[in-house]
Amino acid sequence: MFHHTQNKTLLVMLCTFIFWGCPSEEYTSAKLYLQQNDLEKAEEFLVKAMAIEVDNPEIPFQLGHHIYGKAGRWAEMNDVYNKALEIDPNRKILDGSTVKDMINISRYGYWSDVYNKGVKVYNSSKGLDDQDRKSIIRDAVNEFQTALIIKSDESLNHTMLATCFFDLGEVEKSTELIAKAVELAPDDFNANMAAGQIFARNDQPENALPYLQKAVELDPSNSLAIRNLAQTYYDLDNTDESIATYEKAIQTTLDTKAKADLHFNLGVLYNQVGDFDAAEDHFVSALDLNPEDVEAIIGMAQTFESNEKWRKAEKFYKELIYLEPENATHYRGIARVLLKQGKQDQAQRYFEKSKKFE
């Protein structure tokens, strides 16, 4: 009786070994056709093998990776990948990796090819006229929508689609997509940054604010994020926070032009709060970094005028007239500060000149 039970156990073990160790004739044929790159025959026998070896996740993986994926049959690829995962996501196949890992690697490879193609197409639209640019962006949309089919849980798909639809003027669709991107990856800097910029560009600073705050939290040294956050505070009339954030941005910005712009913006803000000395300092810094910045020179002239430093204001208005000799505003500016110095005749001459360019 003991020997009979042992033999029965050995028989079960032997059958199990044969089942897992020896693939079906169909699967053996399929692998041979794969080696020969006869994908049509390989598909035929993989489908047959899948119907026979219903508990073998390796077969639907092979069908998805080598046949459907290479042919761009994404829905079918996802279908057989799901079947493989339903059988056993943790079973080791092929080189010893799990079903789940193999599918993730395969899907990511196909996704990255399509996604990167979309990025390349989108970037090629830059610098074109509006009609041609929108046409190319629509081509990019097609690529990103395909990428979304391949890997629906990738936030970058939604981020780039949101960017494309915003450029195409489809704002509602854009905001829905970028919100989904952040939902999928709440701690992703790029998703939060893009969301903040899209809402800000759509004149919704109150919606942009939390995303930009999160972006700065995720990357405190990113000067672009800090600058966007500072501008958003300004758009929300929160001058104190805007000034503090711009001051922080100056510490992290290395680009000379960008730094000059930051000093200029701070000059404007300090002017608004009545701190003319601080405004003057920042306008000077802006001009030191970018001597040809006409807006900074205007800021200097207006700051000195507001601070009742008439001779300094006169100097900068004269410089503006030299740079922009047909701008009536500059002539009126110097006329005002000359009047404050009691120079009525000179002021009148500049005022008369301003009329020629109105």
Secondary structure, 3 states (H helix, E strand, C coil): CHHHHHHHHHHHHHHHHHHHHCCCHHHHHHHHHHHCCCHHHHHHHHHHHHHHCCCCCHHHHHHHHHHHHCCCCHHHHHHHHHHHHHHCCCCEECCCEEHHHHHHHHHHHHHHHHHHHHHHHHHCCCCCCHHHHHHHHHHHHHHHHHHHHHCCCCHHHHHHHHHHHHHCCCHHHHHHHHHHHHHHCCCCHHHHHHHHHHHHHCCCHHHHHHHHHHHHHHCCCCHHHHHHHHHHHHHCCCHHHHHHHHHHHHHHCCCHHHHHHHHHHHHHHHHHCCCHHHHHHHHHHHHHHCCCCHHHHHHHHHHHHHCCCHHHHHHHHHHHHHHCCCCHHHHHHHHHHHHHCCCHHHHHHHHHHHHHCC
